[in-house]
Amino acid sequence: MDYIIIVLLIIVIVLCIISITKNINEANITERLGKLELNVIKEISSFKDTFSKSITDDFNKLNDKIEARLNRIDEKVNERIDQNFEKTNKTFNSVLERLTKIDEAQKKIDNLSNDIVSLQSVLTDKKSRGIFGEVNLSHIMSNVFGEKNDSIYQLQFTLPNKYIVDCILFAPKPLGMIGIDSKFPLENYRMMVDKSKSAQERSEYEKKFKMDVKKHVDAISEKYIISGYTSNQAIMFLPAEAIFAEINAYHQDLIEYSYKKRVWITSPTTLISTLTVIQIIIKNMERDKYTSIIHNELNKLGVEFSRYKDRWDKLSRSIQTVNSDIENIHITTEKITKRFDAINSVDVDTIKKIDNK
């Protein structure tokens, strides 16, 4: 019984000690936790203040940098805007000038279109086309040989067979008189090159065009080539370069046909070239015509120059003789002068010296 009581007392004492120890530990822990909490709060507050200050400083620095960059960007943007505005203004002014020029060109094109329409209306008539070709031919002849140069060419010349050729060219022999007649086969040519026509229609107009050209070649060959009077060849003048180019590029059979008929087909450009060559030949022949005369005159001039040389040699010898005589006279004059001086001074020695010379 006593043993049990003692055990119970020991247990009670142990429990009391544990309880007291626990209370003490809890009090210490609470106190320490309180202190730790205060320290943590202080550290957090200090960190918060430091962090807030650092963030504020960094933010201010970043804000300053951003403002500086924005200012630089704004300056560059303004500069670029000014430059682009200046370029745009120049481009706009240039566009306005070009639009003005385009407007003027458009007006000229409109006027030219009206002129072309009126020219087409004129050229639809055969008689008007004939006058047009004759005027062009007259203009070319006057430009190459001069106006009204009847010794080289004549317009509307009447041949012995009573036909009147548009122009007769008095070329040097062996060419002789060459007839030049203007022809303008336009109607069927225009239909032939019209892209709106069908291939079959264009082929039919091509045949008609060839017939027109051959008809003109035949007429020139029969009317303006007269054996024993004119040259055995003539020139057909086409006042349109396009028709001439068409014939030479795509209708070689027409060229060969004209060659057989001794008729040469020309355009304004090729006619000018041909006439220029003939003009050079005429000038060379005129120069050769006077070559013998110039040669005779040079021979006569050589004879006269030979006579001049002989006479000059004689004159030179005479001059040399006269010069020698003048020197002798000069010596005699000096002797006479010295003798007079010696006589005046009664210098006998000087007189003797003079006599000894």
JOUR-V947244 format. One record per run of one state. SS is the DSSP state (h for helix, s for strand, l for the rest). FROM is the first residue (numbers start at 1). LEN is the number of residues. Records with the same first field share a line. If there is no record, write none. Layout:
SS = FROM-LEN / FROM-LEN
This chain:
l = 1-1 / 124-2 / 146-7 / 159-5 / 171-6 / 184-3 / 193-6 / 225-9 / 239-2 / 251-1 / 261-2 / 290-1 / 346-2 / 357-1
h = 2-122 / 126-20 / 187-6 / 199-26 / 241-10 / 252-9 / 268-22 / 291-55 / 348-9
s = 153-6 / 164-7 / 177-7 / 234-5 / 263-5
